[in-house]
Amino acid sequence: MVLNPCVLPDMQVAGHRHDPLRTLPLQPTRRTILAVLAGLALAPLVRPVLAQDAPIDADLGLEPDNLIAPVTAAYQALQSYADEGTVETRYQWPDTPLLVEHHTFETAFRAPRKFFFRFDADSASGGDTYVIWCDGGPFQSWWKSTGVHTVHDNGQGAIAFLTGQSPTKDSANLVAPHLFPQAELVGPSYRLIAPSEDGVEAVAGHDCHRITAASRVTGTQTIEHRPTRVWVDDALNLVRKVHVGPDDGSDPKLIDEIAYLIEPQADPDIPDARFTFTPPQG
């Protein structure tokens, strides 16, 4: 999955549009390139997407009447946001043992651009950790597996989320695209193509309505065809659950799914210390 090659210099903040004249091309540092290469090496081997002959319509999945648009608007209206969540991955190739992993993550945001995200992998899978934070200056990231701490200055904040796609099972991009829409991030609950209503169902005791789609935009020239279902809290209009199934056309016996459970908080009080992180030495 690929992000747009241009990002906003300071990341677009919720509720504010950025001057397009200040948009700059990415200029990754050597450490950033190494981190991205490491992410590609750890990425799943089979994740087919449909590559287009020409760039995808920039508005695909972002139409004003798209069912996800009110969800993004709800995130944009927040002055602060926090969550805790889990990721469950289930994978089984036919005639092989079922592999199930359980991971955790947490997010914090305060307008205009303070941000914190941490992902901790299942200890059975190696116990990796990936962190993204912004205390008001440049976005920064740290990846335990590589030991790399990167300061994403000069408008390169989106690289932190791009690099985090694989190690966080894309949980780093569950909420961030809604908080920073002008950064053109992609994620499991964002840029769904032709989504439709899919009934109602409670999640952890909270009434939700379901939105489903067969495909979503994953880059400037890529579309992923994996059935996606999003549970949206009726009271908050924020995402509580996302389920992604196997690629369209996969072996019927293949199990390849990921489920995200989120406990969102709208406009909580968050201390400044929440947006800082000191990478371990060594």
N, C-alpha and C positions, 0 to 999 in steps of 0.2 A: 504494500500500500504506500502511496506517494502523496506528499503534501504539495501544494502549489509552490513553485520555486521562488515566489516573492512573498514576503511577509511584512507586517507592519513594524516599523522600527522599535516601538515600545510595547508591542502587542496591543490589539484593540481592546479597550476596556468596556465592561458592560454599560450599555446605555449611551455610549458616545461613539460617533463616527469619526474615522481618522481622515486627515487630509491626504488624498491619494498622491499628491505631489511629493509626499515624504516617503513613499514606499520605496524600499531599497532591495536590491538583489541579495540573496544569501552569499556569504563569503565564509564558509566553514573553516575553523582552525584545524590544525593537524590532529589535536586531541579529539575534536568533534568527529572528524572523518573516521578515526580509529574506533570511536564508540559506535558510530553508525554501522561500520563494517562488522563489528562484533555482534550488533543486533541482527544483521542479516544472517550471520553464521548460525545464530541461535533460533532464527525464525523457523516455523514449520516448513517442511520440505514441499508439501503439496497444499497450496492455497491458490487455485486458479482464479483469475479474474479476467474479465473481458476487456481487452485493450482496444480502444477505438482508433480508427484511422485518422481522426481529427480530434482536437480538444473537445471535451464534453461541454455542452451548454453550461455556462457559468451559473445559471439559475436552476439547473436541474436539481430537484430535491429541496429547493429553497423558495418555491413558489409561495405567494402570499396566502393561497388557500390550502397549502399543504398542511396536513393534520399535525405536523410537528411544529409548525410556526408558532402557535400559541404557547407551546412548551418553552421554546426559546425566549419568547417575550416574557414569560414568567420569571425565568432566570435573569433576564436583563433588568427587570424591575427591582431585583433584590439589592439591598445595600451590603448584605453579608450572607454567607452560605457556609454550611458545614455538613459533612456526612461521614458515616462509617459504612463499610460494605464488605461483601464477600464475593469471590469469584470461584465458581466450580466448573472445572473442565472435565469432560468425559470423552475418551477416545478409545475406539476398539476397531482395529482392522479385522475383517472376517477371519475366524479361526485363530485369533490371538486373544490373550487376556485383556480384560477391560482395565484401562488406566484412568483413575479418578484422582484429581488433585483439588485441594482447597486452599485458597489464598485470601488475604485480607488487604484492604486499602482504606485510606482516609483522605478527605479533602477539606480545605478551608479556603475561604475567599472573603475579601473585604474590598469594596469599591474604593478607589477606582482600579487598583491593580495588584493589591497584595494577595498572595496565593501560596498554598502549600498542598502538596500531594505526596503520599507515601504508600508504596506497595511492598508487602512482605509475602514472599512465596512460601508455599507449603514446605516444611522442613524435609519431607520425603522427596521433594524434587530438588533439594539443594539449599533451600532457605535463602534465596537471593533477595535483595532489597533495591528498590529504585525510588529516588526522591527528586521532586521538582519543587523549587521554592522561589519566591520573589518577595522581598521585604520592602519594596518600593523602588529598588534599583533594578539592575538587569536580572532576568530570569537565570536561575542556576540549576544544575542537576548533578546528581551523584549516583553512580551505579556500582553496587557492591562487587559484582562479578568481575568488572574491569578495573575497579579502583579509581576510575576516572571522575574527577570533579571538573565540570565545565561551567564557565561564566559566559552566558549567551548574550553578549552585548552587541551593539550595532544592529539591532533589529533582528537578532537571530533566535529570539525566544521560542519560536515554533519548533526549532530543532530539538528542544528538550522533549517535546511531546512526540515528535517523529521517532526519535531514538527510543522512547519509552513504549512504543507500540508492542514490540515483541516481549520484552522482559516483564511487562505488566499485564499481559494478555489483553491489551488495549483498554484496560480500566483507566489509564491515565487520560483517555480521550472520551470517557463516558459523559462528563459534565463540561469539560473545558471548551468544546466547540460552541456550547450554548452561552457560556460566559464571555468568550472572545470570538464572536462570529466573524469579525473582519480579518482575523488571522487565517481564515480559510483552513482550519483544522478539520479533520474527518474523524468520525467515531461511530460506535455501534448504535447510538440512538439519534444520529444526525444524518441529514441528507438522504433520508429514505425516499425511494422512488415510488410514486403513486401509492402511498400508504392508505389503508382503509380501516374503518372501525371494525373491531373484532369482539364485541361484547364487553361484559363487565366481570370483575373478579376482585375479591379482597386480597391484599397482600399484607401480612403481619397485622391483620385487623383493620386495615385502612382501605376504604372503598376506592377502587381504581377502574379506569376504563382502558381497554386494550387497543393498541394500534399495531397493525401488522403490515409487512411489505415483503416482497420476494427478492428485492435487490436494493442496493444502496451505492452511492457514489463513494469511492475510496481514493480518488486522486484526480488530477486534471485530465487524465485519459484512461481511467480505469473504473470499472463497475464490478462489484462483487455480487454474485448471485447466491446468497445464502438467506434462507427465510429468517426474518427477524421479527420478533414480537416485543413490544414495549408496553409496560404497565405504567400508566400515568395517574398519580394521586389526584382524586377528584377535588379535594380541598385546596391543595397547594399548587396543582398543575405542574408538579415536578416529577421526575422519573423515579420510580421505586424498584423496577425490575426490568431486565432485558434478557431475552433468550435468543441465541443465534444457533441455527441448525446447520446441517452439512450442506456443502455446495450442491447446487442443482446439477443433477446428472450423476451424482456419486453412486457407488454400489449400494443397493438397497440395504445390504447387511452392515454397511459402515455406520458406526456411531462416532460422530464428530460434532460435539455441541458444547456451548459455553453459556453459563447462566450467571448473571450479575444481580445481586440483591443489595439494595441501597436504603439506608435510613437517613433521609434528608432532613435538614433543619433550615428553616427560612428566617433570615435576619437575626441570627443569634449574636450575642456579645462575644467577640473574639479578641483576646489580648494580643498586643504586638508580638510577644514572644512566640506566638503560634506560627509566625511566618519566617522564622529563622531556623537554620540547621547548620550544624558543624560536622562536616564529614570526618569520619575516623581517620586517624593518622596511619600511614603505612599501607 
